Protein backbone atom coordinates (compact mmCIF):
# COMPACT_ATOMS: atom_id res chain seq x y z
CA UNK A 1 0.00 0.00 0.00
CA UNK A 2 0.97 3.61 -0.52
CA UNK A 3 -0.04 5.95 2.28
CA UNK A 4 0.09 9.65 1.55
CA UNK A 5 -0.81 12.90 3.26
CA UNK A 6 -2.33 15.76 1.28
CA UNK A 7 -3.87 19.20 1.71
CA UNK A 8 -7.62 18.60 1.49
CA UNK A 9 -9.33 21.98 1.44
CA UNK A 10 -6.85 23.53 3.86
CA UNK A 11 -6.73 20.54 6.21
CA UNK A 12 -4.19 17.69 6.18
CA UNK A 13 -5.64 14.30 5.33
CA UNK A 14 -4.16 10.82 5.04
CA UNK A 15 -4.99 8.72 2.04
CA UNK A 16 -4.29 5.59 0.04
CA UNK A 17 -2.84 6.14 -3.42
CA UNK A 18 -4.44 3.83 -5.98
CA UNK A 19 -3.43 4.57 -9.57
CA UNK A 20 -4.79 8.05 -10.38
CA UNK A 21 -6.95 8.48 -7.27
CA UNK A 22 -6.44 8.94 -3.54
CA UNK A 23 -8.89 7.31 -1.15
CA UNK A 24 -8.96 9.44 1.99
CA UNK A 25 -8.77 7.76 5.39
CA UNK A 26 -10.73 8.38 8.57
CA UNK A 27 -7.49 8.68 10.53
CA UNK A 28 -3.78 8.00 10.43
CA UNK A 29 -2.44 4.69 9.09
CA UNK A 30 -0.57 4.47 12.40
CA UNK A 31 -3.95 4.29 14.15
CA UNK A 32 -5.61 1.91 11.72
CA UNK A 33 -7.24 4.60 9.57
CA UNK A 34 -9.47 3.18 6.83
CA UNK A 35 -10.97 4.60 3.61
CA UNK A 36 -14.05 6.64 4.47
CA UNK A 37 -15.56 6.97 0.98
CA UNK A 38 -14.00 10.30 0.03
CA UNK A 39 -11.94 10.21 -3.19
CA UNK A 40 -9.58 12.80 -4.67
CA UNK A 41 -7.82 12.80 -8.03
CA UNK A 42 -4.03 12.54 -7.84
CA UNK A 43 -3.66 15.24 -10.49
CA UNK A 44 -3.43 18.66 -8.89
CA UNK A 45 -3.26 17.68 -5.21
CA UNK A 46 -0.83 19.44 -2.91
CA UNK A 47 1.34 16.76 -1.38
CA UNK A 48 2.37 17.15 2.25
CA UNK A 49 5.17 15.23 3.98
CA UNK A 50 3.61 11.77 4.37
CA UNK A 51 4.19 11.85 8.13
CA UNK A 52 5.13 14.51 10.68
CA UNK A 53 7.47 12.67 13.04
CA UNK A 54 7.62 12.98 16.77
CA UNK A 55 11.38 12.57 16.44
CA UNK A 56 13.29 13.10 13.19
CA UNK A 57 16.34 10.82 13.27
CA UNK A 58 19.07 11.14 10.64
CA UNK A 59 22.13 9.06 9.84
CA UNK A 60 25.43 10.35 8.45
CA UNK A 61 28.48 8.74 6.84
CA UNK A 62 26.62 5.51 6.14
CA UNK A 63 27.97 4.71 2.66
CA UNK A 64 31.62 3.79 2.23
CA UNK A 65 32.25 5.65 -1.03
CA UNK A 66 30.64 8.82 0.33
CA UNK A 67 32.86 8.67 3.40
CA UNK A 68 35.93 8.20 1.24
CA UNK A 69 34.90 11.05 -1.06
CA UNK A 70 34.60 13.46 1.87
CA UNK A 71 37.79 12.18 3.54
CA UNK A 72 35.74 11.19 6.56
CA UNK A 73 36.03 8.24 8.90
CA UNK A 74 33.85 5.16 8.63
CA UNK A 75 31.57 4.77 11.64
CA UNK A 76 32.50 1.98 14.03
CA UNK A 77 28.94 1.60 15.33
CA UNK A 78 25.50 2.99 14.46
CA UNK A 79 25.23 6.53 15.86
CA UNK A 80 22.20 8.60 14.97
CA UNK A 81 21.66 12.37 14.77
CA UNK A 82 18.62 14.62 14.47
CA UNK A 83 16.95 17.06 12.09
CA UNK A 84 14.16 19.61 12.62
CA UNK A 85 10.54 19.17 11.57
CA UNK A 86 10.31 22.79 10.40
CA UNK A 87 12.56 21.83 7.47
CA UNK A 88 10.09 19.27 6.12
CA UNK A 89 8.25 19.93 2.89
CA UNK A 90 6.35 17.76 0.44
CA UNK A 91 6.64 16.32 -3.05
CA UNK A 92 6.51 19.04 -5.76
CA UNK A 93 6.93 21.87 -3.22
CA UNK A 94 9.89 24.18 -3.81
CA UNK A 95 13.25 23.96 -2.11
CA UNK A 96 14.09 27.58 -1.32
CA UNK A 97 17.75 28.57 -1.30
CA UNK A 98 18.17 31.35 1.31
CA UNK A 99 19.63 34.63 0.08
CA UNK A 100 22.77 34.17 2.20
CA UNK A 101 23.71 30.78 0.74
CA UNK A 102 26.68 30.72 -1.61
CA UNK A 103 28.77 28.02 -3.29
CA UNK A 104 27.82 24.41 -2.55
CA UNK A 105 24.06 23.95 -2.20
CA UNK A 106 23.51 20.22 -2.47
CA UNK A 107 20.92 17.46 -2.57
CA UNK A 108 21.51 14.18 -0.74
CA UNK A 109 19.15 11.29 -1.68
CA UNK A 110 18.07 9.10 1.23
CA UNK A 111 15.70 6.23 1.91
CA UNK A 112 13.57 6.86 5.00
CA UNK A 113 12.13 4.31 7.44
CA UNK A 114 8.81 5.12 9.14
CA UNK A 115 8.34 3.48 12.55
CA UNK A 116 4.88 2.10 13.37
CA UNK A 117 5.15 1.05 17.03
CA UNK A 118 6.87 1.86 20.29
CA UNK A 119 10.34 0.35 20.64
CA UNK A 120 12.70 0.06 23.59
CA UNK A 121 15.67 -2.33 23.68
CA UNK A 122 14.49 -3.75 20.37
CA UNK A 123 15.91 -7.00 19.03
CA UNK A 124 16.73 -7.17 15.34
CA UNK A 125 13.54 -9.13 14.53
CA UNK A 126 11.51 -6.56 16.49
CA UNK A 127 13.22 -3.76 14.58
CA UNK A 128 12.42 -5.44 11.27
CA UNK A 129 8.77 -5.85 12.25
CA UNK A 130 8.48 -2.25 13.48
CA UNK A 131 8.52 -0.51 10.09
CA UNK A 132 5.27 0.80 8.67
CA UNK A 133 6.95 1.49 5.34
CA UNK A 134 9.53 3.49 3.41
CA UNK A 135 9.64 6.89 1.81
CA UNK A 136 12.22 9.17 0.16
CA UNK A 137 14.10 12.12 1.62
CA UNK A 138 16.32 14.86 0.21
CA UNK A 139 18.82 16.01 2.84
CA UNK A 140 19.44 19.49 1.41
CA UNK A 141 22.69 20.99 2.69
CA UNK A 142 24.30 24.44 2.53
CA UNK A 143 27.97 23.49 2.86
CA UNK A 144 29.47 26.88 3.70
CA UNK A 145 27.06 27.18 6.62
CA UNK A 146 27.77 23.58 7.61
CA UNK A 147 31.49 24.33 7.94
CA UNK A 148 31.06 27.80 9.47
CA UNK A 149 28.57 26.95 12.23
CA UNK A 150 29.07 24.87 15.36
CA UNK A 151 25.93 22.85 14.61
CA UNK A 152 23.71 22.03 11.64
CA UNK A 153 21.04 24.46 12.85
CA UNK A 154 20.73 26.31 9.52
CA UNK A 155 22.90 24.32 7.09
CA UNK A 156 20.53 21.33 7.20
CA UNK A 157 17.47 22.61 9.07
CA UNK A 158 16.43 25.79 7.26
CA UNK A 159 12.84 25.87 6.03
CA UNK A 160 12.23 23.58 3.00
CA UNK A 161 15.62 21.83 3.41
CA UNK A 162 14.03 18.41 4.01
CA UNK A 163 11.66 17.36 1.23
CA UNK A 164 10.07 13.98 2.03
CA UNK A 165 7.60 11.85 0.08
CA UNK A 166 5.68 11.42 -2.05
CA UNK A 167 4.17 8.60 0.03
CA UNK A 168 4.99 5.71 2.37
CA UNK A 169 5.35 2.43 0.48
CA UNK A 170 4.63 -0.59 2.68
CA UNK A 171 5.42 -3.39 0.21
CA UNK A 172 9.10 -2.95 -0.64
CA UNK A 173 12.52 -4.10 0.53
CA UNK A 174 14.67 -0.97 0.22
CA UNK A 175 17.88 -2.93 0.65
CA UNK A 176 17.59 -4.39 -2.87
CA UNK A 177 16.57 -1.16 -4.65
CA UNK A 178 18.44 1.49 -6.65
CA UNK A 179 18.59 5.21 -5.91
CA UNK A 180 18.78 7.57 -8.90
CA UNK A 181 19.10 11.37 -8.88
CA UNK A 182 18.14 13.53 -11.86
CA UNK A 183 18.63 17.24 -12.38
CA UNK A 184 16.27 18.63 -15.04
CA UNK A 185 15.70 15.09 -16.27
CA UNK A 186 19.37 14.10 -16.63
CA UNK A 187 20.81 11.35 -14.43
CA UNK A 188 23.60 12.76 -12.25
CA UNK A 189 23.96 10.02 -9.62
CA UNK A 190 23.00 6.38 -9.12
CA UNK A 191 23.82 3.83 -6.42
CA UNK A 192 22.51 0.67 -4.70
CA UNK A 193 20.21 1.86 -1.93
CA UNK A 194 21.18 -1.00 0.37
CA UNK A 195 24.98 -0.58 0.14
CA UNK A 196 25.12 0.83 3.68
CA UNK A 197 27.73 0.49 6.39
CA UNK A 198 24.91 -0.20 8.88
CA UNK A 199 21.34 -0.94 7.84
CA UNK A 200 18.16 0.60 9.31
CA UNK A 201 17.66 -2.25 11.75
CA UNK A 202 21.19 -1.89 13.12
CA UNK A 203 20.35 1.73 13.89
CA UNK A 204 17.02 0.92 15.51
CA UNK A 205 18.59 -1.76 17.74
CA UNK A 206 21.40 0.59 18.84
CA UNK A 207 19.21 3.67 19.27
CA UNK A 208 16.54 1.93 21.34
CA UNK A 209 19.13 0.82 23.90
CA UNK A 210 19.03 4.43 25.08
CA UNK A 211 16.07 6.19 23.44
CA UNK A 212 12.49 5.00 23.06
CA UNK A 213 11.20 5.20 19.50
CA UNK A 214 7.53 5.93 18.92
CA UNK A 215 4.98 5.47 16.13
CA UNK A 216 5.57 8.03 13.39
CA UNK A 217 9.26 8.57 14.11
CA UNK A 218 11.37 8.60 10.95
CA UNK A 219 14.94 7.44 10.33
CA UNK A 220 16.75 8.94 7.33
CA UNK A 221 19.49 6.53 6.25
CA UNK A 222 22.20 8.70 4.69
CA UNK A 223 23.33 9.13 1.08
CA UNK A 224 25.96 7.76 -1.27
CA UNK A 225 25.95 10.87 -3.45
CA UNK A 226 25.80 14.65 -3.20
CA UNK A 227 24.50 16.70 -6.11
CA UNK A 228 24.86 20.43 -6.71
CA UNK A 229 21.56 22.29 -7.18
CA UNK A 230 20.85 25.75 -8.54
CA UNK A 231 17.69 27.88 -8.57
CA UNK A 232 15.72 26.96 -11.65
CA UNK A 233 16.60 23.26 -11.40
CA UNK A 234 14.13 20.46 -10.76
CA UNK A 235 15.57 17.69 -8.57
CA UNK A 236 14.12 14.19 -8.85
CA UNK A 237 15.11 11.43 -6.43
CA UNK A 238 13.87 8.01 -7.46
CA UNK A 239 14.14 4.88 -5.35
CA UNK A 240 12.95 1.87 -7.29
CA UNK A 241 9.99 0.18 -5.67
CA UNK A 242 9.03 3.36 -3.81
CA UNK A 243 8.60 6.21 -6.28
CA UNK A 244 9.97 9.62 -7.23
CA UNK A 245 10.34 12.67 -4.97
CA UNK A 246 10.47 15.77 -7.17
CA UNK A 247 11.10 19.37 -6.11
CA UNK A 248 11.88 22.60 -7.98
CA UNK A 249 14.64 24.84 -6.60
CA UNK A 250 13.82 28.50 -6.04
CA UNK A 251 15.73 31.52 -4.76
CA UNK A 252 14.53 33.30 -1.66
CA UNK A 253 12.84 36.57 -2.47
CA UNK A 254 14.14 39.66 -0.68
CA UNK A 255 11.81 40.78 2.14
CA UNK A 256 10.79 43.97 0.31
CA UNK A 257 9.40 42.11 -2.73
Buried (B, 14 or more C-beta within 10 A) or exposed (E): EBBBBBEBEEEEBBBBBEEEEBBBBBEBBBEEBEBEEEEBEBEEBEBBBBBBBEBBBBBBBBBEEBBEEEEEEEBEEBEBEEBBBEBBBBBBBBBBBBEEBEEBBBBBBBBBBBBBBEBEEBEEEBBBEBBBBBBBBBBBBBBBBBEEEEEBEBBBBBBBBBBBBBBBBBEBEBBEBEBBBBBEEEEBBBBEBBBBBBBBBBBBBBBBEEBEBBBBBBBBBBBBBBBEBEBEBBBBBBBBBBBBBBBBBBBBEEEEE
